Amino acid sequence: MEKNQLLDEFRKCREDPEYFISNYIKVTHPIRGLVPFRLYPFQQRILSEIEGHRFSILRKFRQAGCTTIAAAYSLWTITFQKHKSVVILSKGDAESTEVLDRIKLMYDELPSFLKPGIIEDNKHTLKLKTNSVIKSRPSGKQSGRSLAGSLLIIDEAAFIENIDTIWAAVYPIISTGGRAFVLSTVNGIGNWYHDVYQKALDGGNSFHPIDIRWKEHPEYNYNPKFEHLYEIMREKGLDIHKWEETTRANMPNKQWLQEYECSFLGTGDTYIEGEILRALASQTSEDFYTKHNNRMRVWQEPHPQYTYLIACDTSLGRDRDYSAFHIINMYNGQQVAEFYSNRTAINDFAKILATEGMLYNIAYIICERNTIGNNLIDWLNNVYEYENLWDDERGDIGFQVTAKNRDSILADLEEAIRIDLIKINSTRTCDELMTFIINEHGKVEAEKGYHDDLIMSLALAVHAYKHLIETTPLEFVSRLPQINTPAMPSKDYKIKIKTQSGMMTEEDYKWLMK
């Protein structure tokens, strides 16, 4: 090209990152090898939205080319702007090195008139003669202290440990003029990435949400404008029309939801399986009224023919953990009320429990018997003289949760939810279940920054419910065709017994219900 043409091309590239990337950036494609990075329409949209917003957060599917877009945009930034610093934060050292290697390949393949020259080139840094630099770093607890830059890119944010701490450290640095682009596939809910993305959707922070779908990718879903691409795919034995069927067949459903459907719900290592969580979330009810200064939600008033169970988990009532209880209808396993508060003193909590217990037909009350729980039991037993407190096989009031039986009652809870033994109406309870995880050491616990008080009280409810079903001579109904409608108790209370002569007969217990 003539000098004037080169200057014109340089100007076009400097003013338009999309033009620069589509015309001069080369990448390694898994099928076609080293090829020009021709942006697909959804990739053009990503680039445009990054350019148009100071803070952007992208929810992506697997192999969408988003990290490559971020790499190419970083190279454009340091090539055409002086004294800029781009920092790329990745999950680990291998990932951070791989991203910078992509950028170096892109730079090497540029024509000479677009290369300003290199000042520094090492494993984690590329600095050009524009005095602009890319620093590609692995994540770590202290990463935020060294992430000062004009542009911060956080790759696979949902999988970075301590990302909340890192962001808290780096935000003051970029808040006065820097920019941030956060991108990731999803990894369940309850983590920093999920929280920031959801708040961005709701307008609760400064991030602009970017959402893409796998069906926008012409290599995954047929698009007649890309017939030339499908010719190449057919030569390699690939059929675009069978891509979804083949891909789904070769991976677990949970992985498909996470990596391609971008589904937050139930895609992390939640204790309750993701499909079950999705079903629970769709079946909750907002048809309730509140009591006790909005601390208690009530879906159904007590019915004189029903027996009820109240299971509670106690806290100090000092803004930390929550005091919680569920009221369960013993005839159908339905959650009819729920209490949840972190500002209720034990004596007040006991008064509420005694009041609600009496209202719900002198309900069974099961409390956890620990240091704080013993105080609650003392109030219920000795101050309010509540007459229907759960006791164990030794006659001790309450249930002692230990490291050994905790796993057992949680397993019972999982089974009860899975087989529809209980019906959960509360979104608060569902929210806790969605952040109740199996950690890297195999322990079941609430995710960092979240609570499990509603879960543990529900686990106690299931334990007591199953025990009462097995030991009480009444017929309990756990599955009803219309679970949301009030269910009538069974009218068949005939129990088979053996007479003194050894004959079998039936005793009718209907008189107990009169």
C-alpha positions in Angstrom: 0.0 0.0 0.0 1.0 3.6 -0.6 2.0 5.8 2.4 -1.3 7.7 2.2 -3.2 4.4 2.2 -1.2 3.1 5.2 -1.9 6.3 7.1 -5.6 5.9 6.3 -5.7 2.3 7.4 -3.8 3.2 10.6 -6.4 5.9 11.3 -9.3 3.5 10.7 -7.8 1.0 13.0 -7.1 3.6 15.7 -10.7 4.9 15.6 -12.6 1.7 15.4 -11.6 -1.4 17.4 -14.0 -3.6 15.4 -12.4 -2.6 12.1 -8.9 -3.3 13.6 -9.9 -6.7 14.9 -11.9 -7.9 11.9 -9.3 -6.9 9.4 -5.9 -7.4 11.1 -6.3 -9.8 14.1 -5.6 -13.5 13.6 -6.5 -16.3 16.0 -6.1 -20.1 16.2 -9.4 -21.8 15.4 -9.7 -25.5 16.6 -10.9 -26.6 13.2 -9.5 -24.1 10.7 -6.1 -23.3 12.2 -4.7 -19.8 12.1 -7.5 -17.6 10.6 -8.5 -13.9 10.5 -10.8 -13.1 13.5 -14.0 -12.2 11.6 -16.4 -11.2 14.3 -19.8 -12.8 14.3 -22.8 -10.5 14.9 -23.1 -11.4 18.6 -19.4 -10.7 19.0 -19.7 -7.4 17.3 -22.5 -6.6 19.8 -20.2 -7.5 22.8 -17.4 -5.3 21.5 -19.8 -2.4 20.9 -21.3 -2.7 24.4 -17.8 -2.9 26.1 -16.9 0.3 24.2 -20.1 2.0 25.2 -20.0 1.4 29.0 -17.4 2.0 31.6 -18.3 -1.1 33.6 -19.7 -4.2 31.8 -20.4 -7.7 33.0 -21.0 -10.5 30.5 -22.8 -13.8 31.0 -21.4 -16.1 28.3 -21.6 -19.7 27.0 -18.6 -21.9 26.4 -16.3 -21.3 23.5 -18.0 -18.1 22.5 -14.7 -16.4 21.8 -15.3 -13.8 24.5 -11.9 -14.1 26.1 -10.4 -13.7 22.6 -12.4 -10.6 22.1 -11.1 -9.2 25.4 -7.6 -10.1 24.4 -7.9 -8.4 21.0 -9.5 -5.3 22.6 -6.6 -5.2 25.0 -4.1 -5.2 22.2 -6.0 -2.5 20.4 -5.9 -0.4 23.5 -2.1 -0.5 24.1 -1.4 -0.2 20.3 -3.3 3.0 19.7 -3.4 4.7 23.1 -0.4 6.0 25.0 0.4 5.4 28.7 -2.5 3.0 29.2 -2.4 -0.1 31.5 -4.6 -3.1 30.9 -4.8 -5.7 33.6 -6.2 -9.2 32.9 -7.1 -11.3 35.9 -7.5 -15.0 35.4 -8.3 -18.0 37.5 -4.8 -19.4 37.7 -1.3 -19.0 36.4 -1.8 -21.3 33.4 -4.9 -19.3 32.3 -3.2 -16.0 32.7 -0.2 -17.1 30.6 -2.4 -18.6 27.9 -4.3 -15.3 27.5 -1.1 -13.3 27.1 0.2 -15.8 24.6 -2.9 -15.2 22.5 -2.2 -11.5 22.6 1.4 -12.0 21.6 0.4 -14.2 18.6 -2.0 -11.4 17.6 0.7 -8.8 17.8 3.2 -11.0 15.8 0.7 -11.4 13.0 0.0 -7.7 12.6 1.5 -5.9 9.6 4.6 -3.8 10.4 2.8 -0.5 10.0 0.5 -1.4 13.0 3.4 -2.6 15.3 4.7 0.2 17.5 7.5 -2.0 18.8 8.0 -3.9 22.1 9.7 -2.6 25.2 9.1 -5.5 27.6 8.0 -9.1 26.9 7.8 -11.8 29.6 5.5 -14.4 30.9 3.0 -12.0 32.4 3.7 -8.7 30.7 3.7 -7.1 27.3 4.7 -3.5 27.0 4.8 -1.6 23.7 6.7 1.6 22.7 3.4 3.5 23.2 4.3 3.1 26.9 1.1 1.1 27.2 1.2 -2.3 28.9 -0.8 -5.5 29.4 -0.3 -7.3 32.7 -1.9 -10.8 32.8 -2.1 -12.0 36.3 -3.4 -15.1 38.2 -5.9 -14.5 41.0 -4.9 -14.5 44.6 -5.9 -13.0 47.9 -3.6 -10.1 47.5 -4.2 -9.7 43.7 -6.3 -6.5 44.1 -3.3 -4.6 45.5 -1.4 -4.8 42.2 -4.3 -4.4 39.7 -4.0 -0.6 39.1 -4.9 0.1 35.5 -6.9 2.0 32.9 -8.8 -1.2 32.1 -9.4 -4.2 34.3 -10.6 -7.5 32.7 -11.7 -10.3 35.0 -12.0 -13.6 33.1 -14.2 -16.4 34.4 -15.0 -14.4 37.4 -17.5 -16.9 38.8 -14.6 -19.4 39.3 -12.1 -17.1 41.0 -11.6 -17.6 44.7 -11.8 -14.5 46.9 -13.0 -12.4 44.0 -15.1 -10.3 46.4 -12.0 -9.4 48.4 -10.1 -8.7 45.1 -12.8 -6.4 43.8 -13.0 -4.6 47.1 -9.3 -3.9 46.9 -9.2 -2.8 43.3 -12.4 -0.8 43.0 -11.0 2.4 44.7 -8.2 2.3 42.2 -10.4 2.3 39.1 -13.3 4.2 40.6 -11.8 7.6 39.6 -11.7 6.9 35.8 -10.7 3.3 35.1 -12.9 0.8 33.3 -13.8 -2.8 34.0 -15.0 -5.7 31.9 -16.1 -8.9 33.8 -16.9 -12.0 31.9 -17.7 -15.6 32.9 -19.7 -18.7 32.4 -22.0 -19.3 35.3 -21.2 -21.2 38.4 -24.4 -21.4 40.5 -25.8 -18.6 42.6 -24.7 -17.0 45.8 -21.2 -16.0 44.5 -19.8 -12.5 43.7 -20.3 -12.8 40.0 -24.0 -13.9 40.3 -24.7 -11.1 42.8 -23.1 -8.4 40.6 -24.8 -9.7 37.4 -28.3 -9.8 39.1 -27.8 -6.3 40.5 -26.8 -5.1 37.1 -30.0 -6.5 35.6 -32.0 -4.7 38.3 -30.1 -1.4 38.0 -28.6 -1.9 41.4 -25.0 -1.0 40.4 -23.0 0.7 37.7 -22.4 -2.4 35.6 -24.0 -2.8 32.2 -25.2 -6.5 31.8 -24.4 -8.2 28.5 -26.2 -11.5 27.7 -25.5 -13.8 24.8 -27.0 -17.2 23.9 -25.5 -20.2 22.2 -28.1 -20.1 19.4 -26.5 -16.7 18.3 -23.3 -18.6 17.4 -23.4 -19.7 13.7 -21.0 -22.5 14.5 -23.6 -24.0 17.0 -26.9 -23.0 15.3 -27.6 -22.9 11.6 -27.6 -19.5 10.0 -28.1 -19.3 6.2 -25.7 -16.3 6.0 -22.8 -18.6 6.9 -23.2 -21.4 4.4 -19.5 -21.1 3.5 -18.6 -22.0 7.1 -20.8 -25.1 6.9 -19.0 -26.3 3.8 -15.8 -26.3 5.8 -17.5 -28.1 8.7 -18.9 -30.8 6.4 -15.4 -31.4 5.0 -14.4 -32.1 8.6 -17.3 -34.4 9.2 -19.3 -32.0 11.2 -23.1 -31.4 10.7 -24.4 -28.1 12.1 -27.9 -29.5 12.3 -26.8 -32.1 14.8 -24.6 -29.9 16.9 -27.0 -29.5 19.8 -28.1 -33.1 19.8 -24.5 -34.4 19.8 -23.2 -31.9 22.4 -26.0 -32.5 24.8 -25.6 -36.3 24.5 -21.9 -36.0 25.4 -22.2 -34.2 28.7 -24.4 -34.2 31.9 -27.4 -32.0 31.9 -26.0 -29.9 34.7 -22.9 -29.2 32.6 -25.0 -28.3 29.6 -27.1 -25.8 31.7 -23.9 -24.2 33.0 -21.8 -24.0 29.9 -24.4 -23.4 27.2 -27.7 -22.4 28.6 -26.1 -19.9 31.1 -28.4 -21.0 33.8 -27.5 -19.7 37.3 -30.0 -21.8 39.1 -28.6 -25.0 40.5 -25.5 -25.1 38.3 -23.0 -24.8 41.2 -22.2 -27.6 43.7 -25.5 -27.1 45.5 -26.5 -29.8 48.0 -29.9 -30.2 46.4 -29.8 -31.1 42.7 -30.3 -28.3 40.3 -33.4 -29.6 38.5 -35.1 -30.0 41.9 -34.2 -26.5 42.9 -35.7 -25.1 39.7 -38.9 -27.0 40.4 -39.0 -25.7 44.0 -38.5 -22.1 42.9 -41.4 -22.4 40.4 -43.8 -23.8 43.1 -43.3 -21.2 45.9 -46.2 -19.0 46.8 -46.4 -15.2 47.5 -49.9 -15.6 48.7 -49.2 -15.0 52.4 -49.8 -12.4 55.1 -47.3 -11.4 57.8 -47.3 -11.4 61.6 -45.0 -10.3 64.4 -43.7 -7.1 62.7 -43.2 -8.9 59.3 -41.0 -11.6 60.9 -43.5 -14.4 60.2 -45.2 -15.3 56.9 -48.4 -17.3 57.0 -49.8 -19.2 54.1 -52.6 -21.2 55.9 -54.4 -20.6 59.1 -54.7 -23.5 61.5 -57.5 -26.0 60.8 -59.1 -27.7 63.8 -58.8 -31.2 62.3 -55.1 -31.0 61.5 -52.0 -31.7 63.6 -49.1 -29.4 63.2 -45.3 -29.5 63.8 -43.1 -26.5 64.6 -39.3 -26.9 64.1 -36.9 -24.1 65.2 -33.3 -23.0 65.0 -32.2 -20.4 67.6 -29.8 -17.5 67.5 -28.8 -14.8 69.9 -30.9 -12.2 68.1 -28.0 -9.8 67.7 -27.9 -9.2 63.9 -25.8 -12.3 63.1 -27.5 -15.6 62.5 -31.2 -15.9 62.4 -33.8 -17.4 64.6 -36.1 -19.4 62.4 -39.0 -21.8 62.6 -41.3 -23.6 60.2 -44.9 -24.8 60.8 -45.7 -28.0 59.0 -49.1 -29.5 58.4 -48.7 -33.1 59.6 -51.3 -34.4 57.2 -49.8 -33.3 53.9 -46.3 -32.1 54.8 -47.1 -28.5 53.7 -45.2 -25.6 55.0 -48.0 -23.3 56.3 -46.0 -20.6 58.1 -42.4 -19.5 58.6 -40.6 -17.2 61.0 -37.2 -15.5 60.2 -35.4 -12.8 62.2 -32.0 -11.9 63.4 -33.2 -9.3 65.9 -35.5 -11.4 68.2 -34.3 -12.1 71.7 -34.6 -15.6 73.0 -37.3 -14.8 75.5 -39.4 -13.0 72.8 -38.7 -16.0 70.4 -40.0 -18.4 73.1 -43.2 -16.3 73.6 -43.9 -16.3 69.8 -43.3 -20.1 69.6 -45.6 -20.8 72.5 -48.3 -18.5 71.1 -48.1 -20.0 67.6 -47.9 -23.5 69.0 -51.1 -23.1 71.0 -52.8 -21.4 68.0 -51.8 -24.4 65.7 -53.7 -27.0 67.9 -50.9 -27.3 70.5 -48.4 -28.2 67.8 -45.4 -30.4 68.4 -42.4 -28.1 68.9 -38.9 -29.5 68.2 -35.9 -27.3 69.2 -32.2 -27.9 68.7 -30.7 -28.7 72.0 -27.5 -26.8 72.2 -26.2 -23.9 74.4 -28.6 -21.3 73.0 -31.3 -23.9 72.3 -31.3 -25.0 76.0 -32.2 -21.4 77.0 -35.1 -21.5 74.6 -36.2 -24.9 75.9 -36.1 -23.6 79.4 -38.3 -20.6 78.5 -40.8 -22.9 76.7 -40.9 -25.6 79.4 -40.6 -23.7 82.7 -41.8 -20.2 81.9 -44.6 -20.8 79.4 -45.2 -24.4 80.5 -45.7 -25.5 76.9 -47.0 -29.1 77.0 -46.1 -30.6 73.6 -42.3 -30.3 73.4 -40.4 -32.9 71.5 -38.2 -35.2 73.5 -35.8 -37.9 72.5 -35.6 -41.6 73.3 -34.0 -40.8 76.7 -36.7 -38.3 77.6 -34.5 -35.2 77.0 -36.4 -32.3 75.5 -35.1 -31.1 72.1 -32.8 -32.6 69.5 -29.0 -32.6 69.9 -27.4 -31.9 66.5 -23.9 -33.4 66.3 -21.3 -33.8 63.6 -22.4 -37.4 63.2 -26.2 -37.0 62.9 -26.1 -33.6 61.0 -25.3 -35.4 57.8 -28.1 -37.9 58.5 -30.8 -35.3 59.0 -29.6 -33.3 56.0 -29.8 -36.5 53.9 -33.4 -37.0 55.2 -34.1 -33.4 54.2 -32.7 -33.9 50.7 -34.8 -37.1 50.2 -38.0 -35.4 51.6 -37.6 -32.6 49.0 -36.7 -35.0 46.2 -39.8 -37.3 46.8 -42.2 -34.4 47.6 -42.7 -35.5 51.2 -42.8 -31.9 52.1 -44.1 -28.8 50.2 -42.2 -25.6 50.5 -44.1 -22.4 50.0 -41.3 -19.9 51.0 -39.0 -18.2 48.6 -36.7 -17.4 51.6 -36.3 -21.1 52.2 -35.6 -21.8 48.5 -33.1 -19.0 48.4 -31.1 -20.6 51.3 -31.2 -24.0 49.6 -29.7 -22.4 46.5 -26.7 -21.2 48.4 -26.4 -24.4 50.5 -23.4 -26.1 48.9 -20.9 -28.9 49.2 -17.5 -27.3 49.7 -14.2 -28.4 48.3 -13.6 -30.5 51.4 -16.9 -32.3 51.0 -18.6 -30.5 53.9 -22.2 -29.3 53.4 -22.6 -25.7 54.5 -24.0 -22.3 53.5 -21.9 -20.5 51.0 -19.7 -17.7 52.4 -21.8 -14.7 53.3 -25.1 -16.6 53.4 -27.1 -18.5 56.1 -28.6 -21.9 56.7 -31.0 -21.3 59.6 -34.1 -22.0 57.6 -32.5 -25.1 56.2 -31.4 -26.5 59.6 -34.8 -25.9 61.1 -36.5 -27.5 58.1 -34.1 -30.5 58.5 -35.3 -30.8 62.1 -38.9 -30.6 60.9 -38.3 -33.5 58.4 -36.7 -35.6 61.1 -39.6 -35.1 63.5 -42.2 -35.5 60.8 -40.8 -38.8 59.6 -40.6 -40.1 63.2 -44.2 -39.1 63.9 -45.4 -40.8 60.7 -43.7 -44.0 61.7 -44.9 -44.0 65.3 -48.4 -42.4 65.3 -51.5 -44.6 64.5 -52.9 -42.1 62.1 -52.7 -42.2 58.3 -50.6 -39.4 57.0 -50.9 -38.1 53.5 -47.7 -36.9 51.9 -48.7 -36.5 48.3 -52.0 -34.9 47.2 -53.2 -34.3 43.7 -53.8 -30.6 44.5 -51.1 -29.9 47.0 -51.9 -26.1 47.2 -55.5 -26.7 48.3 -56.3 -27.5 51.9 -56.4 -31.3 52.3 -58.9 -33.1 54.5 -57.6 -35.7 56.9 -58.2 -39.3 56.2 -61.5 -40.8 57.4 -60.1 -44.3 57.7 -58.5 -44.8 61.1 -58.9 -48.6 61.3 -55.9 -50.3 62.7 -55.3 -54.1 62.7 -54.7 -55.6 66.2 -54.5 -59.1 67.6 -57.0 -60.3 70.2 -56.3 -62.4 73.2 -57.4 -65.5 71.3 -54.9 -64.8 68.6 -57.5 -63.6 66.0 -56.9 -60.5 63.9 -59.5 -57.7 64.1 -59.7 -53.9 63.4 -60.0 -51.1 65.9 -61.6 -47.9 64.7 -59.9 -44.8 66.0 -62.4 -42.2 64.6 -63.4 -41.3 68.1 -60.0 -39.8 68.6 -60.9 -37.0 66.1 -64.2 -36.0 67.7 
